[in-house]
Amino acid sequence: MPVTSKGQVSGSAYSDGHPLDAVQYREYKLILKPERFTEPEGFHAFGKIVRDIASGLDVAVSRKIVPAEDRLREVLFYDTARFALYEGAFILRRRTPHRDGWPTADPELTIKFRHPDRDTAAAVDIRPATELTYRVKFKEELLPPRDRAGGIRSLFSHTCVLTAPAAHLDADLARALHVFPALRDVLERAGPQLAVVQEARITEVLEIMGLFQFGHGMEGKADLAVWRRHAIGPALIAEFAFQIRFTRDEEQHKKARKRADDLFVRLQTAARSWLALGLTKTAVVYGLGKTPPRQHE
């Protein structure tokens, strides 16, 4: 297992004795072609496909109304000049909800390590050295195979999210080498200076599609996000996702989990012409410049 700046991972605990984080979420993701979302009707058309497939699997979908101010977010990625974080399987992202160009809440700063091997992802102690309140999330992200629709591949995402006023997060970014011990090895080699990736300030338009009920108490919120380079203009990429949460893996009822898996696979077939295979939203942003980084996801 890898070494973090907080010390060696030993057995089932980090160096300070804290137990290794366990996967508590499964998030299903479909990356969608941007040209499908040139107007609001794209959301409605894809939503109909989702509801039809869910109905055929006896998955109930309840609607959830989201205030307009919660549907727009600015997304920034930070990295070194040569993308050392991304090429080391780390993502550092800041997201701020806004309306009419003004923030509506404090931004959140997310540090994420993503890897196809669960143990490798779990071994990275993602906790920050900060007095700010934070939360750790360890999830299995489910994606289609890179080259075809109708299957499932996994990435394990070990994430820490800090929410605080912008000035506090700016200070943490300026001291990233010290605030984020998980990044220390990478930043000591590449240099601690961070900048906005490709100078891209992404506008995310979020549509809540509803709440899936898979049975046996298992449910998951579904949403569709469209990313743009500017507040108004063509989409860069889109993503449909739904997530289920559990306390322990054995608590996932087999029938309900199979229903979630079936929904994900059948959606790929029904919406095959919508899919952008082999991509992630993050990879699209990193690829905006003349010298994109090495693909690692």
TORLORO-762950 format. One line per field, with one value per residue (C-alpha): residue number from 1; x, y, z; residue in three letters. Coordinates in nm, 3 decimals, padded with zeros to 5 digits. Layout:
BEGIN
pator = c(NUM_...)
u = c(X_...)
v = c(Y_...)
w = c(Z_...)
sero = c(ALA_...)
***
This chain:
BEGIN
pator = c(1_2_3_4_5_6_7_8_9_10_11_12_13_14_15_16_17_18_19_20_21_22_23_24_25_26_27_28_29_30_31_32_33_34_35_36_37_38_39_40_41_42_43_44_45_46_47_48_49_50_51_52_53_54_55_56_57_58_59_60_61_62_63_64_65_66_67_68_69_70_71_72_73_74_75_76_77_78_79_80_81_82_83_84_85_86_87_88_89_90_91_92_93_94_95_96_97_98_99_100_101_102_103_104_105_106_107_108_109_110_111_112_113_114_115_116_117_118_119_120_121_122_123_124_125_126_127_128_129_130_131_132_133_134_135_136_137_138_139_140_141_142_143_144_145_146_147_148_149_150_151_152_153_154_155_156_157_158_159_160_161_162_163_164_165_166_167_168_169_170_171_172_173_174_175_176_177_178_179_180_181_182_183_184_185_186_187_188_189_190_191_192_193_194_195_196_197_198_199_200_201_202_203_204_205_206_207_208_209_210_211_212_213_214_215_216_217_218_219_220_221_222_223_224_225_226_227_228_229_230_231_232_233_234_235_236_237_238_239_240_241_242_243_244_245_246_247_248_249_250_251_252_253_254_255_256_257_258_259_260_261_262_263_264_265_266_267_268_269_270_271_272_273_274_275_276_277_278_279_280_281_282_283_284_285_286_287_288_289_290_291_292_293_294_295_296_297)
u = c(00.000_00.119_00.274_00.104_00.259_00.081_00.285_00.267_-00.067_-00.055_-00.306_-00.657_-00.570_-00.390_-00.075_-00.267_-00.483_-00.790_-00.958_-00.931_-01.236_-01.490_-01.694_-02.036_-02.167_-02.220_-02.259_-02.368_-02.252_-02.331_-02.130_-02.345_-02.275_-02.294_-02.475_-02.781_-02.823_-02.844_-03.183_-03.400_-03.577_-03.265_-03.322_-03.685_-03.606_-03.342_-03.568_-03.837_-03.588_-03.493_-03.854_-03.949_-03.662_-03.729_-04.096_-04.010_-03.799_-04.061_-03.835_-04.050_-03.937_-04.054_-04.000_-03.809_-03.834_-03.506_-03.489_-03.342_-03.047_-02.939_-02.921_-02.615_-02.261_-01.919_-01.660_-01.282_-01.001_-00.656_-00.331_00.038_00.160_00.223_-00.083_00.107_-00.203_-00.419_-00.145_-00.102_-00.474_-00.568_-00.835_-00.862_-01.191_-01.376_-01.750_-01.961_-02.340_-02.445_-02.732_-02.714_-02.336_-02.337_-02.255_-02.556_-02.356_-02.001_-01.795_-01.677_-01.325_-01.290_-00.975_-01.022_-00.806_-00.953_-00.826_-00.967_-00.836_-01.035_-00.743_-00.517_-00.785_-00.858_-00.489_-00.465_-00.532_-00.733_-00.791_-00.663_-00.451_-00.697_-00.929_-01.208_-01.495_-01.470_-01.636_-01.480_-01.665_-01.548_-01.752_-01.748_-01.817_-01.979_-01.920_-01.980_-01.684_-01.461_-01.541_-01.898_-02.238_-02.407_-02.164_-02.012_-01.659_-01.555_-01.345_-01.301_-01.315_-01.172_-01.284_-01.265_-01.491_-01.434_-01.702_-01.598_-01.596_-01.395_-01.112_-01.050_-01.037_-00.806_-00.568_-00.580_-00.506_-00.206_-00.076_-00.189_00.140_00.083_-00.297_-00.337_-00.085_-00.207_-00.073_00.261_00.469_00.336_00.375_00.724_00.832_00.635_00.632_00.354_00.225_-00.133_-00.341_-00.685_-00.668_-00.676_-00.802_-01.148_-01.427_-01.700_-02.069_-02.266_-02.640_-02.799_-03.136_-03.270_-03.440_-03.601_-03.553_-03.527_-03.685_-03.519_-03.704_-03.601_-03.522_-03.266_-03.308_-03.094_-03.123_-03.075_-02.953_-02.832_-02.548_-02.445_-02.107_-02.036_-01.720_-01.930_-02.261_-02.431_-02.302_-02.254_-02.217_-01.879_-02.011_-02.303_-02.348_-02.643_-02.583_-02.762_-02.617_-02.710_-02.573_-02.528_-02.362_-02.206_-02.179_-02.384_-02.673_-02.730_-03.024_-02.927_-03.253_-03.249_-02.884_-02.948_-03.235_-02.999_-02.739_-03.005_-03.134_-02.781_-02.710_-03.048_-03.014_-02.691_-02.869_-03.175_-02.965_-02.673_-02.674_-02.649_-02.336_-01.985_-01.789_-01.443_-01.473_-01.524_-01.624_-01.286_-01.097_-01.288_-01.185_-00.821_-00.829_-00.929_-00.570_-00.305_-00.113_-00.359_-00.226_-00.178_-00.513_-00.535_-00.908)
v = c(00.000_00.357_00.581_00.910_01.204_01.102_00.783_00.423_00.252_-00.052_-00.335_-00.196_00.151_00.472_00.571_00.750_00.445_00.572_00.275_00.263_00.423_00.180_00.227_00.362_00.485_00.348_00.619_00.528_00.772_00.813_01.075_01.227_01.410_01.788_01.844_01.674_01.968_02.279_02.368_02.262_01.998_01.784_01.748_01.652_01.399_01.222_01.231_01.046_00.771_00.738_00.721_00.463_00.230_00.275_00.194_-00.128_-00.239_-00.141_00.136_00.418_00.773_01.062_01.420_01.673_02.044_02.234_02.614_02.799_02.926_02.567_02.477_02.682_02.622_02.747_02.468_02.523_02.267_02.338_02.171_02.232_02.368_02.015_01.853_01.654_01.607_01.470_01.240_01.117_01.025_01.327_01.587_01.922_02.097_02.400_02.440_02.746_02.779_03.107_03.300_03.604_03.602_03.613_03.329_03.198_02.993_02.916_02.724_02.369_02.248_01.881_01.670_01.333_01.029_00.800_00.452_00.128_-00.074_-00.041_-00.113_00.139_00.408_00.319_00.337_00.709_00.909_01.187_01.388_01.749_01.920_02.203_02.332_02.366_02.121_01.852_01.526_01.217_01.010_00.682_00.566_00.319_00.500_00.286_00.374_00.195_00.016_00.257_00.119_-00.008_00.037_-00.228_-00.305_-00.177_-00.081_00.058_00.346_00.395_00.757_00.858_01.214_01.489_01.795_02.124_02.394_02.741_03.109_03.173_03.350_03.045_02.813_03.052_03.036_02.656_02.642_02.871_02.630_02.313_02.132_02.162_02.154_01.838_01.576_01.331_01.570_01.636_01.383_01.504_01.874_01.833_01.685_01.911_02.234_02.370_02.642_02.572_02.744_02.704_02.420_02.549_02.883_02.727_02.858_02.604_02.678_02.373_02.361_02.099_01.933_01.701_01.412_01.257_01.002_00.634_00.377_00.039_-00.141_-00.276_00.077_00.146_00.478_00.717_01.075_01.115_01.432_01.555_01.810_02.007_02.183_02.495_02.701_03.015_03.093_03.107_02.907_02.555_02.266_02.097_01.772_01.635_01.366_01.169_01.013_00.846_00.735_00.485_00.488_00.205_00.142_-00.195_-00.381_-00.673_-00.436_-00.387_-00.612_-00.826_-00.777_-00.398_-00.372_-00.585_-00.353_-00.054_-00.233_-00.335_00.022_00.146_-00.114_-00.080_00.298_00.256_00.053_00.278_00.596_00.458_00.752_00.993_00.838_00.984_00.669_00.672_01.023_01.190_01.552_01.620_01.476_01.707_02.016_01.907_01.849_02.206_02.328_02.263_02.021_01.791_01.562_01.190_01.017_00.820_00.761)
w = c(00.000_-00.064_00.196_00.286_00.462_00.780_00.775_00.663_00.625_00.846_00.836_00.867_01.001_00.908_01.094_01.372_01.437_01.252_01.075_00.698_00.539_00.398_00.081_00.176_-00.159_-00.507_-00.770_-01.122_-01.394_-01.763_-01.953_-02.225_-02.550_-02.514_-02.843_-02.693_-02.453_-02.669_-02.517_-02.217_-02.425_-02.399_-02.026_-02.083_-02.356_-02.151_-01.845_-02.040_-02.131_-01.764_-01.644_-01.909_-01.818_-01.444_-01.492_-01.675_-01.376_-01.116_-00.987_-00.853_-00.933_-00.717_-00.833_-00.624_-00.687_-00.650_-00.604_-00.902_-00.696_-00.630_-00.998_-01.100_-00.973_-01.076_-01.094_-01.087_-01.089_-00.946_-01.044_-01.106_-01.439_-01.571_-01.412_-01.150_-00.935_-01.215_-01.342_-00.984_-00.974_-00.757_-00.829_-00.648_-00.724_-00.596_-00.648_-00.566_-00.599_-00.758_-00.904_-01.135_-01.096_-00.714_-00.471_-00.278_-00.024_00.084_-00.172_-00.116_-00.182_-00.270_-00.277_-00.442_-00.509_-00.773_-00.861_-01.007_-00.709_-00.386_-00.152_-00.324_-00.292_00.071_00.164_00.083_00.399_00.244_00.565_00.566_00.831_00.896_01.164_00.909_00.927_00.662_00.563_00.409_00.148_-00.002_-00.297_-00.581_-00.907_-01.176_-01.542_-01.872_-02.029_-02.219_-02.563_-02.550_-02.392_-02.181_-01.901_-01.576_-01.471_-01.133_-01.008_-00.633_-00.526_-00.186_-00.122_00.138_00.117_00.303_00.307_00.422_00.319_00.004_00.189_00.407_00.107_-00.078_00.218_00.220_-00.153_-00.106_00.162_-00.016_00.048_00.424_00.440_00.230_00.350_00.084_-00.182_-00.013_-00.205_-00.541_-00.460_-00.317_-00.651_-00.884_-00.683_-00.462_-00.694_-00.804_-01.072_-01.227_-01.479_-01.839_-01.694_-01.723_-01.500_-01.565_-01.521_-01.413_-01.480_-01.256_-01.302_-01.033_-01.214_-00.908_-00.633_-00.735_-00.504_-00.559_-00.280_00.061_00.178_-00.094_-00.272_-00.471_-00.594_-00.969_-01.138_-01.474_-01.493_-01.801_-01.799_-02.004_-02.050_-01.997_-01.828_-02.169_-02.460_-02.591_-02.351_-02.302_-02.158_-01.959_-01.697_-01.561_-01.219_-00.932_-00.601_-00.330_00.023_00.271_00.605_00.529_00.201_00.329_00.399_00.028_-00.044_-00.341_-00.526_-00.482_-00.582_-00.891_-00.981_-00.960_-01.174_-01.428_-01.452_-01.522_-01.791_-01.963_-01.971_-02.165_-02.431_-02.450_-02.463_-02.667_-02.908_-02.612_-02.457_-02.468_-02.390_-02.237_-02.091_-01.754_-01.695_-01.534_-01.832_-02.067_-01.867_-01.852_-02.227_-02.313_-02.358_-02.621_-02.398_-02.219_-01.945_-01.964_-01.923_-01.600_-01.534)
sero = c(MET_PRO_VAL_THR_SER_LYS_GLY_GLN_VAL_SER_GLY_SER_ALA_TYR_SER_ASP_GLY_HIS_PRO_LEU_ASP_ALA_VAL_GLN_TYR_ARG_GLU_TYR_LYS_LEU_ILE_LEU_LYS_PRO_GLU_ARG_PHE_THR_GLU_PRO_GLU_GLY_PHE_HIS_ALA_PHE_GLY_LYS_ILE_VAL_ARG_ASP_ILE_ALA_SER_GLY_LEU_ASP_VAL_ALA_VAL_SER_ARG_LYS_ILE_VAL_PRO_ALA_GLU_ASP_ARG_LEU_ARG_GLU_VAL_LEU_PHE_TYR_ASP_THR_ALA_ARG_PHE_ALA_LEU_TYR_GLU_GLY_ALA_PHE_ILE_LEU_ARG_ARG_ARG_THR_PRO_HIS_ARG_ASP_GLY_TRP_PRO_THR_ALA_ASP_PRO_GLU_LEU_THR_ILE_LYS_PHE_ARG_HIS_PRO_ASP_ARG_ASP_THR_ALA_ALA_ALA_VAL_ASP_ILE_ARG_PRO_ALA_THR_GLU_LEU_THR_TYR_ARG_VAL_LYS_PHE_LYS_GLU_GLU_LEU_LEU_PRO_PRO_ARG_ASP_ARG_ALA_GLY_GLY_ILE_ARG_SER_LEU_PHE_SER_HIS_THR_CYS_VAL_LEU_THR_ALA_PRO_ALA_ALA_HIS_LEU_ASP_ALA_ASP_LEU_ALA_ARG_ALA_LEU_HIS_VAL_PHE_PRO_ALA_LEU_ARG_ASP_VAL_LEU_GLU_ARG_ALA_GLY_PRO_GLN_LEU_ALA_VAL_VAL_GLN_GLU_ALA_ARG_ILE_THR_GLU_VAL_LEU_GLU_ILE_MET_GLY_LEU_PHE_GLN_PHE_GLY_HIS_GLY_MET_GLU_GLY_LYS_ALA_ASP_LEU_ALA_VAL_TRP_ARG_ARG_HIS_ALA_ILE_GLY_PRO_ALA_LEU_ILE_ALA_GLU_PHE_ALA_PHE_GLN_ILE_ARG_PHE_THR_ARG_ASP_GLU_GLU_GLN_HIS_LYS_LYS_ALA_ARG_LYS_ARG_ALA_ASP_ASP_LEU_PHE_VAL_ARG_LEU_GLN_THR_ALA_ALA_ARG_SER_TRP_LEU_ALA_LEU_GLY_LEU_THR_LYS_THR_ALA_VAL_VAL_TYR_GLY_LEU_GLY_LYS_THR_PRO_PRO_ARG_GLN_HIS_GLU)
***
